[in-house]
């Protein structure tokens, strides 16, 4: 290959690499998903979202084919100390240079109306949508045995009797009895 062709090929390679690098300021680490068991109608995913960029970003949605609906959720405690799961329509902010944790008992990606069981070791594909970084697809392993980091565990239930409007999972505002519902 002539020196000019080599230079042109290298320039083209760098040109394609720069946009990919510019969008890679968001990194996902230690992702896992779980459901209470084979017959569960709901599941959740947890992870660390790191923003290595100079600008704040926000995860505004998630998409997956493993459930009828995918929403961003968190738990809030009311005045009586009862935890409730609620949708976070505005999404999760991820400040520049910071890490936002999606963890059991806190912010998480919620899968409602599972279309297939979450079996231990299975890998599910989830697309996370950010305001600035755009869409990032992550392959997330199902880990039914992982314990919450804070050591406080609570059973999520099998989805029976927990409704999410149309029977697809847990109802918004559903009361829980502990700090960890997923």
C-alpha positions as CSV (number, residue, x, y, z in Angstrom):
1,X,0.0,0.0,0.0
2,X,1.4,3.4,-0.9
3,X,2.1,5.9,1.8
4,X,-0.7,8.2,0.7
5,X,-3.2,5.3,0.8
6,X,-1.9,4.3,4.3
7,X,-2.3,7.9,5.5
8,X,-5.9,8.1,4.0
9,X,-6.8,4.8,5.7
10,X,-5.4,5.9,9.0
11,X,-7.2,9.3,8.8
12,X,-10.5,7.5,8.0
13,X,-10.0,5.1,10.9
14,X,-9.4,8.1,13.3
15,X,-12.4,9.9,11.8
16,X,-14.7,7.0,12.6
17,X,-13.2,6.4,16.1
18,X,-13.6,10.0,17.3
19,X,-17.4,10.1,17.3
20,X,-17.5,6.7,19.1
21,X,-15.0,8.0,21.7
22,X,-17.0,11.2,22.1
23,X,-20.1,9.2,23.0
24,X,-18.4,6.8,25.3
25,X,-18.3,9.1,28.3
26,X,-21.0,6.9,29.9
27,X,-19.8,3.5,31.1
28,X,-21.9,0.7,32.6
29,X,-20.3,-1.6,35.2
30,X,-21.4,-4.5,37.4
31,X,-24.8,-4.8,35.8
32,X,-27.1,-7.7,36.8
33,X,-30.8,-8.5,36.7
34,X,-33.1,-10.5,38.8
35,X,-36.7,-11.7,39.4
36,X,-38.1,-13.6,42.4
37,X,-38.4,-16.8,40.5
38,X,-39.5,-18.6,37.3
39,X,-43.1,-17.5,37.6
40,X,-42.4,-13.9,38.4
41,X,-44.2,-11.3,36.4
42,X,-41.7,-8.5,37.2
43,X,-37.9,-8.2,37.3
44,X,-35.3,-5.5,37.8
45,X,-31.8,-4.5,36.7
46,X,-29.1,-2.9,38.7
47,X,-25.8,-1.3,37.8
48,X,-23.2,1.4,38.2
49,X,-23.6,4.2,35.6
50,X,-20.3,6.2,35.3
51,X,-20.1,9.6,33.5
52,X,-16.5,10.1,32.5
53,X,-17.5,13.2,30.5
54,X,-17.3,16.9,31.3
55,X,-21.1,17.4,31.0
56,X,-24.0,16.1,33.1
57,X,-26.2,13.6,31.5
58,X,-29.5,11.9,32.3
59,X,-30.8,8.3,31.7
60,X,-34.3,9.0,30.5
61,X,-35.5,5.5,29.5
62,X,-34.7,1.9,29.0
63,X,-35.9,-0.6,26.4
64,X,-35.9,-4.4,26.3
65,X,-37.8,-7.2,24.7
66,X,-38.0,-9.4,27.8
67,X,-41.1,-7.6,29.1
68,X,-44.1,-5.7,28.0
69,X,-43.0,-2.6,29.7
70,X,-39.7,-1.2,31.0
71,X,-39.6,1.8,33.3
72,X,-37.2,3.6,35.6
73,X,-38.2,3.2,39.2
74,X,-37.1,4.1,42.7
75,X,-38.3,3.6,46.3
76,X,-39.4,6.4,48.5
77,X,-40.3,6.3,52.2
78,X,-43.5,7.9,53.4
79,X,-44.0,9.6,56.8
80,X,-45.0,6.3,58.3
81,X,-41.7,4.6,57.3
82,X,-43.3,2.5,54.5
83,X,-41.3,2.1,51.3
84,X,-43.2,2.6,48.0
85,X,-41.9,1.9,44.5
86,X,-42.6,4.7,42.1
87,X,-41.8,5.5,38.4
88,X,-39.2,8.2,37.9
89,X,-40.5,9.8,34.7
90,X,-37.8,12.4,34.6
91,X,-35.1,9.8,34.7
92,X,-31.9,9.5,36.7
93,X,-29.3,12.3,36.6
94,X,-25.7,11.2,36.1
95,X,-23.4,14.1,37.0
96,X,-20.1,14.7,35.1
97,X,-17.3,12.8,36.7
98,X,-19.7,10.9,39.0
99,X,-21.3,7.4,39.3
100,X,-25.0,6.9,39.7
101,X,-25.9,3.6,41.4
102,X,-28.9,1.6,40.4
103,X,-29.3,-0.7,43.3
104,X,-31.8,-2.9,45.2
105,X,-34.0,-0.7,47.4
106,X,-33.2,2.4,45.3
107,X,-33.1,3.4,41.7
108,X,-33.5,0.6,39.2
109,X,-34.7,-0.5,35.8
110,X,-38.1,-2.2,36.2
111,X,-39.3,-4.9,33.8
112,X,-43.1,-5.5,34.0
113,X,-45.0,-8.2,32.4
114,X,-42.1,-10.5,31.7
115,X,-42.4,-12.2,28.3
116,X,-39.9,-14.9,29.3
117,X,-38.5,-16.2,32.6
118,X,-35.4,-14.7,34.2
119,X,-33.3,-17.8,34.7
120,X,-30.1,-17.7,36.6
121,X,-27.2,-17.2,34.1
122,X,-29.3,-16.0,31.3
123,X,-28.2,-12.8,29.6
124,X,-30.8,-10.1,28.6
125,X,-30.2,-7.2,26.3
126,X,-31.2,-3.8,27.6
127,X,-30.9,-0.5,25.8
128,X,-30.4,2.5,28.1
129,X,-31.4,5.9,26.7
130,X,-29.5,9.0,27.7
131,X,-30.2,12.6,26.9
132,X,-26.8,13.3,25.6
133,X,-25.0,10.0,25.1
134,X,-28.0,8.5,23.2
135,X,-28.7,4.8,23.3
136,X,-26.3,2.3,24.9
137,X,-27.1,-1.4,24.7
138,X,-25.9,-3.5,27.6
139,X,-25.9,-7.3,27.9
140,X,-27.0,-8.0,31.5
141,X,-26.6,-11.3,33.2
142,X,-29.4,-12.6,35.4
143,X,-28.1,-13.4,38.9
144,X,-30.8,-14.7,41.2
145,X,-28.4,-15.4,44.0
146,X,-26.7,-12.1,44.5
147,X,-27.4,-10.5,47.9
148,X,-27.9,-6.7,48.3
149,X,-24.8,-4.8,49.2
150,X,-26.2,-3.5,52.4
151,X,-27.1,-7.0,53.6
152,X,-30.8,-6.2,54.0
153,X,-32.8,-8.6,51.9
154,X,-36.5,-8.7,51.3
155,X,-38.4,-11.1,49.0
156,X,-39.9,-9.5,45.9
157,X,-42.7,-12.0,45.7
158,X,-43.7,-13.9,42.7
159,X,-45.9,-11.2,41.2
160,X,-49.2,-12.8,42.2
161,X,-51.4,-10.3,43.8
162,X,-49.1,-7.4,43.0
163,X,-50.6,-5.4,40.2
164,X,-49.2,-2.7,38.0
165,X,-52.4,-1.2,36.6
166,X,-53.0,-3.9,34.0
167,X,-51.7,-6.9,36.0
168,X,-48.1,-6.7,34.6
169,X,-46.2,-6.4,37.8
170,X,-46.0,-4.4,40.9
171,X,-48.3,-1.4,41.3
172,X,-46.9,2.1,41.6
173,X,-47.2,3.1,45.2
174,X,-47.3,-0.6,46.3
175,X,-46.2,-0.6,49.9
176,X,-43.3,-2.7,50.9
177,X,-42.1,-3.6,54.3
178,X,-38.4,-3.1,54.0
179,X,-35.6,-1.1,52.4
180,X,-35.2,-3.7,49.6
181,X,-37.9,-4.7,47.3
182,X,-36.0,-6.0,44.4
